[in-house]
Amino acid sequence: MPSKQILESKQAIVADLADKIRRAQSGVIVKYQGITVGDDTAMRKKLREAGVEYVVMKNSLTSRACDEVGYGEIKEHLNGMNAIAIGFDDPVAPAKILKEYAEKIETFEIRVGFLEGKVIDQATVNELADIPTKEVLLSRFLGSIQSPISGFARAIQAIIDKQGEGAPAADEAPAEAAAAE
């Protein structure tokens, strides 16, 4: 039987994890196995830079936190060594970064995730990872808005140029008028 102090410590960990999951936009649970120290360090750095919190947690504690938040479906994926990545700013970041490492490392795999209050399966996490970054989407959007405007401006300029071909140049008109006098 665990002591009261240990029990209180575990309850605090579960409450903290549940709070983070509740506040998160998205999260991904991965099978944390077979990753080298170098790859793990590089991955954690990328996750930190993207505003993603990544932690290796005991399955029982993760399970309790998921129950507390209403993500009980996640429990069936909690076997073996697992880690959880929680994204607060960019909902795509955890999936995108972890997929990159799951493709490189055979034993490191995405198991399940959550997005906007719903549990999502591995296939959905992988689809989420394939979404372009926010910056790429914004640049595509701005390009699509700019394209018609640029085309319109070129069409107007072509009309002006065409109308200008038949009219005498401004400096020629006074000379012709002076010669006629």
KADA-V104945 format. One line per field, one symbol per residue. psi: psi as a letter, one per 20 degrees, with the letter a starting at -180 (. if undefined). A space follows every 10 residues. Layout:
psi=???
This chain:
psi=pqrhggghgh hggggggggg ggiqhrqppq onqjprgggg ggghgggghj kpppppqqhh ggggghghij lhhhhiimqb oqqpppphgo ihggggghhg hhhhohioqp graqpljqpq rgghghghhi pqrggggghg ghhhghghgg ggghgghhgg gghhhhqqqh ihghhghhhh .
